[in-house]
Amino acid sequence: MATFLRGLGVLVLVLGLATAAVAGWLLVGDAHFQEVAAAYGRHPEHALFQAEYWAAALRHYGLLAALVAGLLGGLSLGGILLALGQLLRR
């Protein structure tokens, strides 16, 4: 059981960090959001710019949430599973 928990902990840790890395890479390369946000800043009352901004913001902030959840979830859940595996080994 301890070996299984340690293996699962490593898997969760790696998947969480990989998810955070991919989300961060996509977040940094999200030039479309920057363009849409600049256009929305110039014309905040126009309905087309508002709709385009909210569609781009949904993806942008979703990537940000994936980055945070991947880091925190991967590190905390992976660490908990690794610690449980270590405790059961003793």
Secondary structure, DSSP 4 states (H G I P E B T S, - for coil): -HHHHHHHHHHHHHHHHHHHHHHHHHHHT-HHHHHHHHHHHH-TT-HHHHHHHHHHHHHHHHHHHHHHHHHHHHHHHHHHHHHHHHHHH-
